[in-house]
Amino acid sequence: MRRQQAEQLGNIIHQLLREEGLETPYNEWRLIEAWPEVVGEGIARYTVSTEIRNRTLFVRLSSSVIRYELMTGRKSLTNRLNEHVGAQVIENIVFL
């Protein structure tokens, strides 16, 4: 049997997500799941919750010191999270 127009499964899934309007929610979920990996387990321990609304990541932290440190590198962290996902998912981060 010969394949005429073989496509990679990943490409087919990506296309299906886009057609069904699920690409953005999926990328948002991936970004939230990537938070501990991108910031490290030490900071992740102080993370109480994460949520994305209107292209803004809201992160509630239990440590004011960690919150201040993350605020100073907010733009860099935004870029690293987006790069990790491979899409422009968030534009800003708000630390609570």
N, C-alpha and C positions, 0 to 999 in steps of 0.2 A: 504494500500500500504506500502511496506517495502523497506527501503533504504538499498541497499547492500554495495555500496562504496561511502558513502557521504563524501564530502570534504567541508571545510569551504570556503566561497566565497573569503575571503582575500587570501587564498593560491592559488586559481585558478587564481585570478587577478595577483598575484605576478609571477606565472609561465608564464602566457601569456605575461606580460611585458618583462620577461627575454627572452622568445622565439622570440619576435618581435624586440629585441634590444632596447627596450625603458626603461629598468630599470635604466641605468645610467642617461639619461636626466631627468627622473622622480625624481630620488634622488637628482640631482643637483637643480631642481626646488624646491623641498621640503626644501633643505638646505637654499636657498636664501629666501624662505618664512619664515623660522624659525629665520632669522637674528634678527628682532626686539624682538622676544620673548627671545632669548638667551642673547643678549647684553642689553636688557632693552629699554624702550621707550625713556629715556633720551639720550642715545647714538644714537638710531635709528633716532632721529630728525636731527642729524648732518650728517646722511648718505645720500649722493647724489645719488650714484648708486652702485650696486653690480653685478658682473659677474664672471662666472667660465670658465677658459680656462686651459686646460692641467692639471687638478687636482689642480689648484691654484685659490683661491678666491681673486678677485681684488675688493677692497672696496674704493670708493672715498668718502672722508669726507670733510666737510666744515670747520672743526676746527683743527688747528695744535696741540692744546693741547690734544684733544681727540685722534688724530692720534698717538701722542707720547705715551699716556697711553695704548692704545691698542697694540702698537708695543712691549711693555715690557711684555705683557701677551699673545703673539701670539700663542705659542704652546698650552697653556691651552685652549684658545679660539677655536683653531682648533679641539682639542679633544672634547670639549663640543658640538660644532656644529655637528661633526660626530656622537657622541653618541645620540644627539637629533634625527637625521635621522635614526640611527640604521645601518649605513653602512660607510665604509671608502670612502667618496666622495672626500674630499680634503686632500692634504698633506701640504699645505702652504697657508698663507694669505699675500697679499701685500696691504699695505695701501697707497693710493694716496692722 
